[in-house]
Every structure is written in structure tokens, then in C-alpha cells.
Amino acid sequence: LLGASVDAQRFATLQLVLFALLALVLAVLGLYAVLSYSVAQRTHEIGIRMALGAPPRLVLRQVVGQGVAWAGLGLAVGLLGAVATTRLLRSVVETVRPLDPLVYVVTVLGLLACAVLASWLPARRAVKVDASVALRDEG
């Protein structure tokens, strides 16, 4: 009887989790695609920097930093939206306090880790740019 009474809530929670995972995958793929495109467009510039002696870790840090900055802006907007919609989600998730700081911290750190991973892959490709090939190529 108790199991039947929480079935609707369990189903709603499962739907919420699935939509959240889909949103996370789309966000990571979107950030990866934008940064990959940005790196592809800046191959000539990155090649010049590498030819002039820029250390690979500086180029890596710049590309990852750009991705994390975009993700940080998205997280700020997302946190404002999350705080604003806590009352709507109270009926679905009853075991967590609406403004539980631990949930917000874990969520932000997890999303930042995903953003770093999505940014690191194009950044690694940027570091592997051969300066002579990039300088020869007119873009």
C-alpha cells in the first residue's frame, strides 16, 4: 500500500532525472562543439603563438578558461533559475530541503567538472597544432 502511494512521486522523480541527464549531455556536447569550432577558426592564431614560443600549457589554459567562463555564466543564470523555481519542485522532491547548500555545491562542482572535460578535448587539439602547418595554411 505504501509503495503504491509513492509510485506517482517516484515516476515524476525519474522523469526529472532523465530530463536533467539529457540537459547535461546537450550542454556538454554544445560546449564541446562551440569550443571545437572556435579552435578550428583560430588554428592560424594558435600556430603563430606556438611559433613565437607560447608554452602549450598557456594555450591549453586559455582554451579551457574560455570554456569554463562560458559554463560559469550558464551556471550563474542556472542557479538564479533554480532558486526561483524551488517552490515548484517542493512537491516532487520532498526529501531535500529546497535551498540545501550541499545540493547546490555538489551540482555546481559536477557541472564545472563536465565543462572542464568538454573544454579540455578541444584545448588538447589546439596544443597539438603544428606551428609550421598552421603558418603555411592561410585559414
N, C-alpha and C positions, 0 to 999 in steps of 0.2 A: 504493500500500500504506500509506504514511504517512497519507494523507488518510482512508482507511477506518478507521485505528486511532484517530483523534481525532473521528470522527463522533459517537459517543455523548457524548463530553465537550462537543462543540460544541452538540449538541441540548440537553443539560442546561443549559448556559450560556444559550442562547437562551430556554429556559423560565424560568429565573431572572430574566433581564432583563425579559421580558414581565410576569411577576408583580410585579416591582418597579415597573414603569411603571404597572400597574393600581393598585397600592397607593398610589403617589404621586398619581394622578388622584383616587382616592377620598378621600385625606386632604385634598387641596386643595379638592375640592368640599364635603367635610364642614365644613372650617373656614370656607369661604365661607358655607355655609348657616347655620351657628350664628351667625356674626357678623351676617349679614343679618337673622336673626330677632332678635338682640339689639338691633340698631339700630332695627328696626321697633318693638320693645317700648319703647324708650327715646326715641322721637320727641318726646314731650312734654318730657322732661327736657332733651334736646339743644336743643329750641326755647327753653326757659327760659334755658339757659346762653348761647345765642346772643343772646337778647334782652337779657340782662344785660351783654353786651359781651365774652363769651368769644371770643377770636380763632379763626378757622376752623382754623388750624394746630394749636391746642391740642386741639380736638375730634378732628381728624384723627390727631394723635399718640396721643390716648387710645384710640381705637378700634383703630388699628394696633398699639399697645402691648399691648392686651388679646389680640389675635390672636397676636402674636409670643410673648407669655408662655405661652399655651396650647401653641403649637408648641414652645417651649423645653422645657416639661415633657415633651412627647411625645418630643423629641429625646434628652433625658436618659435616659428609660426605654428608648428605642430603642438608644442607644449601649451601655447595660448589656447589653441582649439581644444586640447584635451582637458584643460582646466575648465573651459567654458562649458563642456558637454558632460561633466561628471554627474550632474543630476539625471541626465538621460540614461546613463549606464548603471545607475544605482540598482535598478530593478533587475538587471541581467547578472551583474557580478556582486553578489551580496557578501561574499567572504572577505572582500578587500575594502578598506576604507577609501572613500572617493579621492582624497588627496594624500594618499600614502606616499611619503617621500622615498621610501625604499623602491617602490614600483617605478617611480619616475626616474630615479638614479639608474637602476638596472636597465630600464628601457633606453635611456639616453646613451649609456655606455655601450649597449648592444648595437644600437643604430650607428654610433660612431665607429665601432669596430667593423661593421658592414661597409660603411663609407670608406674607411681606410683600405679595406680589401678591394673594393671596387675601384679605388683610385690608384692603388699600388700596381695593378696589372698594366694599365696604360703607361704609368710612370716608368716601370721596368723596361717597357718597349722604347720609351724615349731615351733612356740611358744607353740602350744598345745601338742607338743611331750612329752609323759610321760617319765621322765628320767629313771625310773626303767625298763620300757619295752624296751627302746632304748638300755640300757646297757645289758640287757639279750639277745637281738637279736644280732647275730653276723654279720648281714648285708648281 
